[in-house]
Amino acid sequence: MPIALLTLLKFGLLALLYLFVAFALRSMLVDLYGPRRRNRPPPRPAVATPVAGPVRRSRKLPSELVVHALSAPPKVVRLAGRSVVLGRAGGVDVPIDDVYVSDEHAEVLPDDGGWSVRDLGSTNGTFLNDAKVTRPTPLAAGDQLRVGKTRIEVRR
């Protein structure tokens, strides 16, 4: 074999070795510090600031929740006058088999003739229409809740 070809192969293998080390180092840094975050605008708040005056309810009131779990068929839960607790614990009203859901994750509760959702201090948060729920937030038909990786559709 000519010397030039051997030298070229040697530098090629050396470059592959450096690439491997760089990818391994990057993987370790991502595991330690998390992925790099892109500058995205913050999500819209799930709750508007209260305005003085009478509360207008122009949105349609929900009457059921449809739980779309990743590994099970959709489950319909009727909203019938009392609060509904969502979570992984045995004593909750709507058990959700999702490792990203806390034991008692969120609660859907009656609120002034309508329904609201509140987070119960969950680890991964409760999201209403992709905005994090930080206080009791009114629900309307057509809203989308997300607890862990489970999506919950709010229906009329």
KETIBA-493273 format. One line per 3 residues: their letters; for each residue x, y, z of C-alpha. Coordinates in pm, whole numbers. Layout:
// KETIBA-493273
A = X/Y/Z | ... $
//
This chain:
// KETIBA-493273
MPI = 0/0/0 | 129/342/-80 | 237/565/209 $
ALL = 0/844/102 | -303/613/133 | -192/490/477 $
TLL = -143/849/594 | -487/945/464 | -646/649/646 $
KFG = -459/738/965 | -590/1098/960 | -941/974/874 $
LLA = -946/741/1174 | -805/1017/1394 | -1085/1252/1282 $
LLY = -1346/982/1358 | -1193/934/1704 | -1215/1309/1776 $
LFV = -1577/1316/1654 | -1663/1025/1882 | -1503/1196/2183 $
AFA = -1682/1525/2103 | -2023/1353/2078 | -1961/1160/2401 $
LRS = -1863/1481/2582 | -2168/1665/2445 | -2393/1380/2556 $
MLV = -2249/1396/2909 | -2299/1772/2926 | -2662/1743/2810 $
DLY = -2724/1478/3077 | -2569/1697/3346 | -2705/2041/3252 $
GPR = -3003/1970/3027 | -3054/2061/2662 | -2980/2409/2534 $
RRN = -3289/2625/2539 | -3393/2827/2242 | -3524/3178/2295 $
RPP = -3899/3134/2262 | -4163/3372/2384 | -4319/3258/2713 $
PRP = -4656/3080/2685 | -4967/3287/2725 | -5104/3284/3079 $
AVA = -5398/3049/3132 | -5580/3314/3333 | -5659/3667/3230 $
TPV = -5629/3943/3484 | -5966/4011/3648 | -6156/4315/3526 $
AGP = -6380/4513/3757 | -6750/4466/3692 | -6981/4170/3636 $
VRR = -6836/3844/3512 | -6962/3750/3168 | -6976/3383/3077 $
SRK = -7001/3376/2701 | -6822/3043/2672 | -7010/2713/2669 $
LPS = -7010/2523/2997 | -6855/2175/2996 | -7040/1863/3107 $
ELV = -6776/1591/3058 | -6406/1520/3032 | -6255/1276/2782 $
VHA = -5924/1133/2907 | -5694/1033/2618 | -5425/821/2782 $
LSA = -5130/698/2576 | -5184/329/2644 | -5563/301/2688 $
PPK = -5878/384/2496 | -6042/723/2571 | -6242/736/2892 $
VVR = -6542/970/2940 | -6592/1125/3284 | -6919/1309/3354 $
LAG = -6901/1634/3549 | -7189/1604/3795 | -7184/1873/4062 $
RSV = -6882/1762/4266 | -6509/1804/4219 | -6306/1544/4027 $
VLG = -5946/1467/4130 | -5704/1342/3862 | -5389/1146/3947 $
RAG = -5210/815/3993 | -5310/739/4354 | -5563/467/4430 $
GVD = -5823/696/4588 | -5856/957/4311 | -6174/998/4107 $
VPI = -5998/959/3770 | -5691/734/3789 | -5434/806/3516 $
DDV = -5161/553/3439 | -4884/794/3338 | -4543/812/3507 $
YVS = -4538/1192/3460 | -4860/1237/3662 | -4844/1296/4039 $
DEH = -5048/1091/4289 | -5298/1378/4321 | -5216/1592/4020 $
AEV = -5510/1824/3941 | -5869/1889/4037 | -6168/1995/3827 $
LPD = -6410/2171/4060 | -6748/2345/4035 | -6709/2722/4023 $
DGG = -6997/2972/4021 | -7220/2772/3786 | -6926/2658/3572 $
WSV = -6612/2450/3618 | -6251/2536/3699 | -5926/2343/3704 $
RDL = -5651/2379/3962 | -5314/2217/4001 | -5265/2029/4329 $
GST = -4892/2099/4358 | -4791/1845/4094 | -4428/1796/3998 $
NGT = -4472/1843/3621 | -4757/2094/3623 | -5104/2108/3473 $
FLN = -5154/2282/3138 | -5471/2435/2996 | -5449/2504/2622 $
DAK = -5065/2479/2651 | -5046/2742/2929 | -4942/2638/3279 $
VTR = -5221/2654/3538 | -5102/2848/3843 | -5436/2917/4010 $
PTP = -5797/2798/3968 | -5882/2864/3603 | -6229/2852/3441 $
LAA = -6293/2576/3187 | -6505/2591/2874 | -6613/2328/2623 $
GDQ = -6334/2274/2371 | -6049/2339/2613 | -5755/2096/2623 $
LRV = -5597/1994/2954 | -5264/1817/2977 | -5138/1634/3286 $
GKT = -4810/1456/3230 | -4832/1313/2878 | -5206/1253/2907 $
RIE = -5440/1482/2715 | -5787/1559/2852 | -6053/1707/2628 $
VRR = -6323/1924/2788 | -6660/1864/2620 | -7007/2006/2639 $
//
